[in-house]
Amino acid sequence: MHKFSARRLTPVLAAGICLLNLLPTGAYAPPEHPYRPVEGTVQTIRPSVCPIENGTPVSQTRPAVVQDTPPGESPAAPAPQAPIPGAPPGSPTAPSPVTPLAPAKPALPSSDETVPPDQTAEPEAGAAMQAEPPKTEQLQPAAPEETAAQPDHSALLALVEKGELTEADLEYLTLPNGRLDRLDRYSAWSASHPEASPEDVVLQVNLDQDRNFYQSPTPAAVPDSLSVLVNKHYTLSAQYIPKLEVLGSAYGSGSLRPEAAAAFRAMADAARTDGISLRSVSAYRSFQRQTTIYNRYLSQDQQSSVDTYSARPGSSEHQTGLALDINTASIGAHFEKTPAYAWLTEHCAQYGFILRYPKGKESLTGYRFEPWHYRYVGKEIAAACTEQGLTLEEYLALHPAEQPKSQTQTKPVESQAQTVVSNA
């Protein structure tokens, strides 16, 4: 693919971004695809000013709504496990040459001492991780509650001036969810999937379908964001401790971030008026606590199986202080068959929560169906995800990446987590 000169690319880039931002509502509609809306269903609201004038970036508001869609490809199968020395035939094999993870820092007091009950039932669930992802329905995500910082167009213009952008690069970057830091990955995916459209390429790479789980995970960009993505690709450091608030004995055990704690109490109170009991059995967990839990499972089961129901330290949503397990944390409890689950399915989004690991999305989330695990993301994102059947991975893949607002996003590990005790 040849490169263009700066003199030719500058007006092309400026014109492309201007046209994209000045298109009328509903103008952006990618071709029909099983993981994107059919033509005419995508709505994009854009600012009325061109972001680049005379080669200089112009401030603009973030697009309020970008509607497109996700899923991806299944992860690579885990490497064969070595048999346990001296074990009888048919015994479980030992974890791959991965030694138990040791806490990186002195143990931190955790407000959540509840260890998830048995989750090792139904080992065949791990096989679902390798299945083809199901086709999703039309996706029309709403705008996030928090406004991210605008990308720096000067970096883009610098690449144009140097003649380092290809025609395909420009096409990726004119898409609403195109990301400058992923151009090399877009190119690699396009080369291995020549039939894929630019929209497909950007979507699949934004979903990290070009990487295996736990392959070169990167730090979460904005750990304190309500929409922070923490999974097998994006992690939190051992030093990260959010501000916490104890839920109160009437609402179960553990602590959450104040926003999530208040929302859960409001949701539990509303459920109680309908005769439904919602209680937390596992909320915030420190990095150290997750290390202990993961290593305990690792001593009992193969790592390839453990990874389908327990997060490695730093990859657990519980460390964000925004996730909790409600009423149970056991496959054998069949929580999905209870009135409490039915109530949550109908009402959780009204309080800003989503079912984080739904059935059929294992290839995206990395975990088997957990009907008890809920994540606070705020009401707008929760409504979009719930109404359209989106995972958080899918929702975020359709939007520009959120930019860090400061360089300091974590609190010193030596200090205690700030905990506010509820009066409830």
C-alpha positions in Angstrom: 0.0 0.0 0.0 1.6 3.3 -1.1 1.9 6.3 1.1 0.7 9.8 0.2 2.6 13.0 0.4 1.7 15.5 3.1 0.6 18.1 0.6 -2.0 15.7 -0.8 -3.1 14.1 2.5 -3.7 17.3 4.5 -6.6 18.5 2.4 -7.9 14.9 2.1 -7.9 14.4 5.8 -9.4 17.8 6.6 -12.1 17.3 4.0 -12.8 13.7 5.2 -13.2 14.7 8.9 -15.2 17.8 8.0 -17.6 15.8 5.8 -18.0 13.1 8.5 -18.8 15.7 11.2 -21.2 17.7 9.0 -23.3 14.7 7.8 -26.9 14.9 8.8 -28.4 12.6 11.4 -28.7 9.0 10.1 -26.2 9.5 7.3 -23.8 6.9 8.7 -25.2 3.4 8.0 -22.7 0.6 7.3 -23.8 -2.3 5.1 -25.7 -5.1 6.6 -23.6 -7.4 8.8 -24.5 -10.0 11.5 -22.8 -7.8 14.1 -24.0 -4.4 12.9 -27.4 -2.9 12.3 -29.1 -3.2 9.0 -28.9 -0.2 6.7 -30.9 2.8 7.9 -30.9 1.8 11.6 -27.7 3.6 12.6 -28.0 7.1 13.9 -25.0 9.4 14.4 -25.2 12.8 15.9 -22.3 15.0 15.1 -21.1 18.5 15.9 -21.9 21.2 13.4 -18.4 22.5 13.1 -15.4 21.0 11.3 -12.7 19.8 13.7 -9.9 21.0 11.4 -9.8 24.4 9.7 -6.7 25.6 7.9 -4.8 22.7 9.3 -5.6 23.6 12.9 -7.8 21.5 15.2 -11.0 23.3 16.3 -12.6 22.4 19.6 -15.8 20.4 19.3 -18.2 18.4 21.4 -18.0 14.7 21.4 -20.5 12.9 19.2 -23.5 12.3 21.4 -24.7 9.1 19.7 -22.8 6.6 17.7 -24.7 3.5 16.7 -23.1 0.5 15.3 -22.4 -3.0 16.6 -20.0 -5.8 17.8 -19.1 -9.4 18.6 -16.0 -11.2 17.5 -14.2 -14.4 17.0 -13.6 -17.1 19.6 -10.3 -17.1 21.5 -7.6 -19.6 20.7 -8.0 -22.9 22.5 -5.8 -23.3 25.6 -2.5 -25.1 25.3 -2.6 -28.8 26.4 -2.1 -29.3 30.1 0.5 -31.7 31.6 -0.8 -34.6 33.7 -0.3 -34.4 37.4 2.7 -36.6 38.3 1.5 -39.9 39.9 -2.2 -39.1 39.3 -4.4 -42.0 38.3 -5.7 -42.3 34.7 -8.6 -40.0 34.0 -7.6 -37.5 36.8 -7.7 -33.8 36.0 -4.6 -32.4 34.5 -2.4 -29.9 36.2 -2.5 -26.2 35.3 -0.2 -25.2 32.5 3.2 -24.2 33.6 1.8 -21.2 35.5 2.8 -21.0 39.1 0.3 -19.5 41.6 0.4 -15.8 41.5 1.9 -14.2 44.6 0.6 -11.0 46.0 2.8 -8.1 44.8 2.3 -6.0 47.9 1.5 -6.5 51.7 -2.0 -7.8 52.0 -4.7 -5.1 52.1 -7.8 -5.3 54.3 -10.7 -6.2 52.1 -14.3 -5.1 52.9 -15.4 -8.3 51.2 -14.5 -11.5 52.9 -17.0 -13.6 51.0 -15.4 -16.2 48.8 -17.6 -17.2 45.8 -19.1 -20.6 46.5 -18.4 -23.6 44.2 -18.2 -22.5 40.6 -16.6 -25.5 39.2 -19.7 -27.3 38.2 -20.6 -27.8 34.5 -17.0 -28.0 33.2 -18.3 -28.3 29.7 -19.1 -24.6 30.0 -15.5 -23.9 29.2 -16.1 -25.4 25.7 -18.5 -22.6 25.0 -15.6 -20.2 25.0 -14.5 -21.7 21.7 -17.9 -21.5 20.0 -18.7 -19.0 17.4 -20.3 -15.9 18.9 -24.0 -15.6 18.3 -25.4 -13.0 16.0 -26.7 -9.9 17.8 -29.7 -7.9 17.1 -29.7 -4.3 15.8 -27.4 -2.3 18.0 -28.2 1.4 18.8 -26.1 2.4 21.8 -26.9 5.6 23.6 -24.3 8.2 24.5 -22.1 7.5 27.6 -22.9 9.4 30.8 -19.4 10.7 31.1 -17.9 12.9 28.4 -14.4 11.8 27.4 -11.6 14.2 26.5 -11.4 15.0 22.8 -8.5 13.3 20.9 -5.6 15.5 20.0 -5.8 16.1 16.2 -2.3 17.6 16.2 -0.9 14.1 16.4 -2.9 13.1 13.4 -1.9 16.2 11.5 1.8 15.5 12.3 1.5 12.0 10.7 -0.1 13.6 7.6 2.7 16.1 7.3 5.2 13.3 7.4 3.3 11.3 4.8 3.0 8.4 7.2 -0.7 7.7 6.7 -2.1 5.4 4.0 -5.5 5.8 2.3 -6.8 2.9 4.4 -5.6 4.6 7.5 -7.6 7.7 6.7 -10.7 5.6 6.1 -10.4 4.0 9.5 -9.9 7.3 11.2 -12.9 8.9 9.6 -15.1 6.3 11.3 -16.7 7.4 14.6 -14.9 4.7 16.5 -11.6 4.7 14.6 -8.6 4.9 17.0 -5.3 6.4 16.0 -3.3 4.1 18.4 -4.7 1.0 16.6 -3.8 1.7 13.0 -1.2 -1.1 12.9 -3.7 -3.6 14.3 -6.4 -2.4 11.8 -3.9 -3.0 9.0 -3.0 -6.5 10.2 -6.6 -7.5 10.6 -7.5 -6.3 7.2 -4.6 -8.2 5.7 -5.7 -11.4 7.3 -9.4 -10.7 6.6 -9.4 -9.1 3.1 -13.2 -9.5 2.7 -13.8 -7.3 5.8 -15.1 -3.8 5.3 -13.4 -0.9 7.1 -16.3 -0.9 9.6 -15.7 -4.6 10.3 -12.0 -4.1 10.7 -12.3 -1.3 13.3 -15.1 -3.1 15.2 -13.3 -6.4 15.5 -10.0 -4.8 16.6 -11.8 -2.5 19.0 -13.3 -5.7 20.5 -9.7 -7.1 20.8 -10.7 -10.1 18.6 -7.2 -9.9 17.1 -5.7 -11.0 20.5 -6.1 -14.0 22.7 -7.2 -13.6 26.3 -4.4 -12.4 28.6 -2.2 -11.8 25.6 -0.3 -8.6 26.4 -2.9 -7.0 28.7 -2.7 -3.2 29.0 -3.6 -1.0 32.0 -7.1 0.4 32.0 -6.9 3.9 30.6 -9.3 5.6 33.1 -9.7 3.4 36.2 -12.0 5.8 38.0 -14.5 6.0 35.1 -17.9 4.5 35.6 -17.5 2.8 32.2 -14.0 1.5 32.8 -13.4 -1.8 31.0 -11.6 -4.3 33.2 -11.3 -7.8 31.7 -8.7 -10.2 30.2 -7.3 -7.4 28.0 -7.4 -4.4 30.3 -6.2 -4.5 33.9 -5.9 -2.7 37.2 -2.6 -2.5 39.1 -2.1 -3.9 42.6 -2.0 -0.3 43.9 -5.5 0.6 42.6 -8.0 1.1 45.5 -11.2 3.0 44.8 -13.0 5.1 47.3 -15.5 2.7 49.0 -18.7 2.8 50.9 -20.0 -0.1 53.1 -23.4 -1.3 51.8 -24.8 -1.9 55.3 -26.0 -5.1 57.0 -29.5 -4.7 55.5 -28.0 -5.0 52.0 -25.6 -7.9 52.5 -21.8 -7.9 52.8 -19.1 -5.8 51.3 -18.4 -2.3 49.9 -18.8 -0.5 46.6 -17.9 2.9 45.2 -20.4 5.5 46.6 -22.3 5.8 43.3 -22.7 2.1 43.0 -23.5 1.6 46.6 -26.3 4.2 46.6 -27.7 2.7 43.4 -27.7 -0.9 44.8 -29.4 0.2 48.0 -32.1 2.0 45.9 -32.5 -1.1 43.7 -32.7 -3.4 46.7 -35.3 -1.2 48.4 -37.5 -1.2 45.2 -37.2 -4.9 44.9 -38.3 -5.4 48.5 -41.5 -3.5 47.9 -42.2 -6.2 45.2 -41.5 -9.0 47.6 -38.0 -9.6 46.2 -34.8 -9.9 48.4 -31.6 -8.7 46.8 -28.4 -9.0 48.9 -24.7 -8.6 48.1 -22.7 -11.8 48.7 -19.5 -10.5 47.2 -18.6 -6.9 46.2 -15.3 -5.0 46.2 -12.2 -7.3 46.3 -8.6 -6.0 46.6 -5.9 -7.2 44.3 -4.6 -9.4 47.2 -8.0 -10.9 47.8 -8.4 -11.9 44.2 -4.9 -13.4 44.2 -5.9 -15.7 47.1 -9.2 -16.7 45.4 -7.7 -17.4 42.0 -4.8 -19.4 43.5 -7.3 -21.5 45.5 -9.2 -22.4 42.4 -6.0 -23.0 40.5 -5.0 -25.6 43.1 -8.3 -27.5 42.5 -8.8 -27.2 38.7 -7.0 -26.8 35.4 -6.2 -23.2 34.6 -8.0 -23.4 31.3 -11.2 -24.1 33.2 -10.5 -21.7 36.1 -10.1 -18.9 33.6 -13.7 -19.3 32.5 -15.1 -18.5 36.0 -12.5 -16.7 38.0 -10.4 -13.6 37.0 -6.7 -13.5 37.4 -5.5 -10.8 39.8 -5.8 -7.3 38.2 -8.4 -8.5 35.7 -11.4 -8.7 38.2 -14.2 -6.2 37.9 -14.7 -6.6 41.6 -11.5 -4.5 42.1 -13.2 -1.5 40.5 -15.7 -1.3 43.3 -18.5 -1.2 40.7 -19.4 -4.9 40.5 -21.1 -7.3 42.9 -22.6 -10.8 43.1 -26.2 -10.8 44.1 -27.8 -13.5 46.4 -25.4 -16.2 45.3 -22.2 -16.9 43.3 -22.8 -20.6 42.4 -23.7 -22.3 39.2 -25.5 -25.0 41.2 -27.9 -22.4 42.7 -29.5 -21.8 39.3 -30.1 -18.2 40.2 -31.4 -17.6 36.6 -34.5 -19.6 37.5 -35.5 -17.4 40.5 -37.9 -14.5 40.8 -35.0 -12.3 41.9 -33.2 -12.9 38.6 -36.5 -12.2 36.7 -36.9 -8.9 38.6 -33.3 -7.9 37.9 -33.7 -8.7 34.2 -36.6 -6.2 34.1 -35.4 -3.5 36.4 -31.6 -3.5 36.9 -30.9 -1.0 34.1 -33.3 1.5 35.7 -30.7 1.7 38.5 -27.6 1.8 36.3 -26.7 -2.0 36.5 -26.1 -4.5 33.7 -25.8 -8.3 33.7 -22.1 -8.4 33.0 -21.6 -11.9 31.7 -24.7 -13.0 29.7 -25.2 -16.3 28.1 -23.9 -16.6 24.5 -21.3 -13.8 24.8 -18.5 -15.9 26.2 -16.1 -15.3 23.3 -16.3 -11.5 24.1 -16.4 -11.4 27.9 -14.1 -14.4 28.5 -16.5 -15.8 31.1 -19.3 -18.3 31.2 -22.8 -17.2 32.0 -23.0 -15.7 35.5 -26.6 -14.7 36.3 -25.6 -13.3 39.7 -22.8 -10.9 38.6 -23.9 -7.2 38.0 -21.9 -4.2 37.1 -22.8 -0.5 37.7 -22.2 1.6 34.6 -24.8 4.4 35.0 -28.3 4.6 33.8 -27.7 5.7 30.2 -25.2 3.0 29.3 -27.1 0.4 31.2 -30.3 1.2 29.2 -28.4 1.0 25.9 -26.7 -2.3 26.8 -29.9 -4.0 28.2 -32.3 -2.9 25.5 -30.0 -4.0 22.7 -28.3 -7.0 24.3 -24.9 -5.4 24.3 -22.0 -6.4 26.5 -19.9 -3.6 27.9 -17.1 -4.7 25.5 -19.5 -4.2 22.5 -20.8 -0.9 23.7 -17.4 0.6 24.2 -16.1 -0.8 20.9 -18.6 1.4 19.1 -17.4 4.6 20.7 -14.2 6.7 20.7 -11.8 5.6 23.4 -12.1 7.5 26.6 -9.0 9.6 27.3 -7.2 9.7 30.6 -8.0 12.9 32.5 -4.8 12.9 34.6 -1.6 10.9 35.1 -2.5 9.9 38.6 -5.3 7.4 38.7 -4.4 5.2 41.6 -4.0 5.6 45.3 -0.8 4.5 47.3 -0.9 0.9 48.2 0.4 1.7 51.7 -2.7 3.6 52.6 -6.0 2.1 53.6 -8.9 2.3 51.2 -11.2 5.2 52.0 -14.3 3.6 53.3 -17.5 5.4 54.2 -19.8 3.5 56.5 -23.5 3.6 55.6 -26.1 4.4 58.1 -28.3 1.6 56.7 
